[in-house]
């Protein structure tokens, strides 16, 4: 059976891509951020994942307000990247792992999650930037992208998202393969880009959430989608990616 080797969570703000493209990693503004990644890359060199299951949110490339699935799973042989207008260079296609994708889809449907199956899926900075941060050169892993709605009500609750992640973790462990699988949660903590609360940040809640990932992983499941938006901001709801990531680990395996 496959082995779930651990997880990594990271922000994916487009400005990161601009900093990489302009080689600003040693710039005083960016250096503290980029200095956090060499130890993670050292761990990856030892852990040697073959496949990444990546929880992310779409920013309008695949789904818009007229069609907004709660959960969507990619099942493509590769995932084309697209220019979203942020000035980030368009990267080569990301290779998919179709066998695991279909195993995840079948497992989720069996567990009564009504997921959208995407045999074609564009990916944006929510997918490409984590991969580029972890592997600055060529990407050595295949990917299973899982998209979670953070754009339009009704949003999935933290409880439902944690359960989704757990089901995905069970699918990974039951996958008939000798491959090593890493789970990534791609999204920020509290932030809001627009409206009366533009610039909103809730450091206290962010720290509670971060600490709960180690001490009490189901702590976050007490909050509804509306409560999370209130606490974290309209874009801070991206922390659901971390919730799903942690749910996957709750099915077993070693977290990092």
C-alpha positions in Angstrom: 0.0 0.0 0.0 1.0 3.6 -0.5 2.5 5.6 2.4 1.3 9.0 3.5 4.6 10.5 4.7 3.5 13.9 6.0 2.2 17.3 5.2 3.2 20.9 4.5 1.1 24.0 4.6 2.0 27.3 2.9 0.7 30.6 1.7 0.3 31.1 -2.0 -0.1 34.9 -2.5 0.8 35.9 -6.1 3.5 38.3 -4.9 5.6 35.2 -4.0 5.6 34.3 -7.7 6.7 37.8 -8.6 9.5 37.7 -6.1 10.7 34.3 -7.4 10.5 35.6 -11.0 12.6 38.7 -10.1 15.1 36.7 -7.9 14.2 38.7 -4.8 14.7 35.9 -2.4 17.6 37.8 -0.6 15.8 41.1 -0.7 15.3 42.3 3.0 11.6 42.3 2.6 11.4 38.8 1.3 14.4 37.1 2.9 12.6 36.1 6.2 9.9 34.3 4.2 12.2 32.4 1.8 14.6 31.5 4.6 12.0 29.3 6.1 12.1 26.9 3.2 15.6 25.4 3.1 14.9 23.1 6.1 11.6 22.0 4.5 13.5 21.1 1.3 16.1 19.2 3.3 13.3 17.2 4.8 11.8 16.6 1.4 15.1 15.3 0.1 15.0 12.7 2.8 11.3 11.9 2.7 11.3 11.6 -1.2 7.6 12.0 -2.0 6.5 10.6 -5.4 3.0 12.2 -5.4 1.5 15.3 -3.9 -2.2 15.5 -3.0 -2.7 19.3 -2.9 -5.8 21.0 -1.4 -6.3 24.4 -2.9 -8.9 27.0 -3.9 -9.5 28.1 -7.4 -9.3 31.8 -8.3 -11.7 31.9 -11.3 -9.8 29.7 -13.8 -12.1 26.7 -13.7 -15.2 27.8 -11.7 -17.0 31.1 -11.5 -20.1 32.3 -9.6 -22.5 30.5 -12.0 -20.9 27.1 -11.3 -19.2 26.6 -8.0 -18.7 23.1 -6.7 -18.0 22.6 -3.0 -15.3 20.0 -3.7 -13.7 19.1 -7.0 -11.0 16.5 -7.7 -8.6 16.6 -10.7 -8.2 13.4 -12.7 -6.1 14.6 -15.6 -2.9 13.3 -17.0 -1.5 16.8 -16.6 -2.6 20.2 -15.4 -2.0 23.3 -17.6 -1.1 26.5 -15.8 -2.6 29.8 -16.8 -1.8 33.5 -16.7 -4.1 35.2 -14.2 -2.9 38.7 -14.8 -0.6 38.9 -11.8 2.6 39.0 -13.9 3.7 35.6 -12.8 5.4 33.6 -15.6 3.2 30.7 -16.9 4.9 27.5 -15.8 5.1 24.1 -17.7 2.2 21.7 -17.1 2.0 19.9 -13.8 2.0 16.1 -14.2 -1.0 14.3 -12.7 -1.3 11.0 -11.0 -4.5 9.6 -12.5 -4.6 6.3 -10.7 -4.6 7.9 -7.3 -7.0 10.6 -8.5 -9.6 8.0 -9.4 -9.0 6.0 -6.2 -9.6 9.2 -4.2 -12.8 10.0 -6.3 -14.2 6.5 -5.8 -13.4 6.5 -2.1 -15.1 9.9 -1.6 -18.2 8.9 -3.5 -18.4 5.7 -1.5 -18.3 7.8 1.6 -21.1 10.0 0.3 -19.1 13.1 -0.7 -20.6 14.4 -3.9 -17.5 15.6 -5.7 -17.0 17.1 -9.1 -14.6 15.0 -11.2 -12.4 17.1 -13.5 -10.7 15.2 -16.3 -9.4 18.6 -17.4 -8.4 21.3 -14.9 -6.4 24.5 -15.1 -4.3 25.3 -12.1 -3.3 28.7 -10.8 -0.9 30.1 -8.2 -2.6 28.1 -5.5 -1.0 25.0 -7.0 2.1 26.3 -8.8 3.6 28.4 -6.1 3.7 25.7 -3.4 5.4 23.4 -5.8 7.9 26.1 -6.9 8.7 27.0 -3.2 9.3 23.4 -2.3 11.1 22.4 -5.5 12.7 25.5 -7.1 13.9 23.5 -10.1 11.9 21.0 -12.1 9.0 19.5 -10.2 9.8 15.8 -9.4 6.3 14.8 -8.2 3.0 13.9 -9.7 0.0 15.8 -8.4 -3.7 15.2 -7.4 -5.3 18.6 -7.0 -8.4 18.9 -4.8 -10.2 22.2 -5.0 -12.4 23.5 -2.1 -14.9 26.3 -2.5 -13.8 29.4 -0.6 -15.6 32.0 -2.9 -19.3 31.7 -2.7 -21.8 30.8 -0.1 -22.7 28.2 1.0 -19.2 27.4 2.1 -18.2 23.9 3.5 -18.0 23.9 7.3 -14.7 23.1 8.9 -16.2 19.9 10.2 -17.1 18.8 6.7 -13.8 19.8 5.3 -11.9 17.9 8.0 -14.0 14.8 7.2 -13.2 15.2 3.5 -9.5 15.3 4.4 -9.8 12.3 6.5 -11.5 10.3 3.7 -8.7 11.4 1.3 -6.1 10.2 3.9 -7.9 6.8 4.0 -7.9 6.7 0.2 -4.1 7.3 0.2 -3.5 4.5 2.7 -5.6 2.1 0.8 -4.1 2.9 -2.6 -2.5 -0.2 -4.1 0.9 1.4 -4.8 4.3 1.6 -3.3 4.5 5.3 -3.8 5.1 7.9 -1.1 2.5 10.6 -0.8 2.8 14.1 0.6 -0.3 16.2 1.4 -0.1 20.0 0.9 -2.6 22.6 2.2 -2.2 25.7 0.0 -3.8 28.8 1.5 -3.3 31.7 3.9 -4.5 32.4 7.4 -6.5 35.5 8.3 -6.7 38.1 5.6 -9.2 40.2 3.6 -8.5 42.1 0.4 -11.6 44.1 0.0 -14.6 45.8 1.6 -14.8 47.6 4.9 -12.5 45.1 6.6 -9.8 45.2 3.9 -6.5 44.5 5.7 -8.1 42.4 8.4 -5.8 40.2 10.4 -6.5 38.1 13.5 -3.2 36.9 14.8 -4.6 35.4 18.0 -7.0 33.2 16.1 -4.2 32.2 13.6 -2.0 31.1 16.4 -4.8 29.1 18.0 -5.4 27.4 14.8 -1.8 26.7 14.1 -1.2 25.3 17.6 -4.3 23.1 17.4 -2.9 21.3 14.3 -0.5 19.6 16.8 -2.5 19.6 20.0 -6.1 19.2 19.1 -6.7 18.8 15.4 -10.5 18.9 15.6 -10.6 22.2 17.5 -11.3 24.1 14.3 -14.4 21.9 13.5 -16.5 23.8 16.1 -16.8 26.8 13.7 -19.3 27.3 10.9 -18.3 28.8 7.6 -19.8 32.1 8.6 -18.0 32.1 11.9 -14.7 31.5 10.1 -15.2 34.3 7.7 -16.0 36.6 10.7 -12.8 35.6 12.5 -10.4 35.3 9.5 -11.8 37.5 6.7 -13.3 36.7 3.4 -10.0 35.4 2.0 -8.9 33.9 5.4 -11.4 31.1 4.8 -8.5 29.6 2.8 -7.4 28.0 6.1 -9.9 25.3 5.1 -7.0 23.9 3.0 -5.0 23.4 6.2 -8.1 21.8 7.8 -8.4 19.3 5.0 -4.6 18.6 5.1 -4.8 17.9 8.8 -7.8 15.7 8.4 -5.8 13.6 5.9 -3.2 13.0 8.5 -5.8 12.0 11.1 -6.3 8.9 9.0 -2.8 7.7 10.0 0.7 8.4 8.8 3.5 10.7 10.0 3.0 14.4 10.1 5.7 17.0 9.6 
